[in-house]
């Protein structure tokens, strides 16, 4: 009998679920697009009321229904000799400690959505939730491009931009569990307005959503000059983290970064080389994620295994 983690990844573009073994192998997966009109919508009524009565938000429940159906489909693929013992999830933030409630900037329908308890109720196993980029950091350090490294940053450059930081072998959580939000480091002081309320944030300048708005077409069709600029801005943000935290490595994944490929990473490295002038920062590297499109689910599974104390 093999013990498996049910892995769940929730983003503004797609939702995915899979089964991951104790050695980090992805055994099964399925995905579906996140309903854009709901993801970017406002969410309608908020859950909860002063009288203690729950008021269901229809948009939030529609998205949850999509995710629940996906989870049930994947769980139906569990073999007769296997069993799911934990659920791990990665989701965009911000969120409350432990992912009890999530309010992803790129999923407007979910505000203070009780993701962790919903997943536990649905699956019947303990559920653990963390920021999707922090989950990626765990996965890349487990069986990916940062394996064996005790100090590094992992980033997701996709619909949005997120990050997770490992220092001295320990994933940083922060006061409320939101440490590593490099997407909201300012890289262009007079730049575009960001959904967080700031201006010139990396997410507002180099995310897939931002690039589509800037160019008027999907990010994957961005011209070379836009690809280079996006890489430069990502390198600029990484350089700030390297100089602040003494990091030798940044592992970058996500559909935008991996889709842009070498030109993006060359531009990011060039900007880091330009800005990482302190002796301890020189030579810091940026590399593509080693897990490719498996990274989010493997990272989510690691959140689950870590929550149970397995290999923590």
PyMOL commands that set and color helices and strands:
alter all, ss='L'
color gray80, all
select helices_A, chain A and resi 36-39+58-75+97-99+115-123+132-143+182-184+202-206+208-215+219-221+224-245+255-260+262-275+292-308
alter helices_A, ss='H'
color red, helices_A
select strands_A, chain A and resi 2-10+14-21+26-33+82-91+126-131+152-157+161-167+170-171+249-253+285-288
alter strands_A, ss='S'
color yellow, strands_A
deselect
rebuild
show_as cartoon
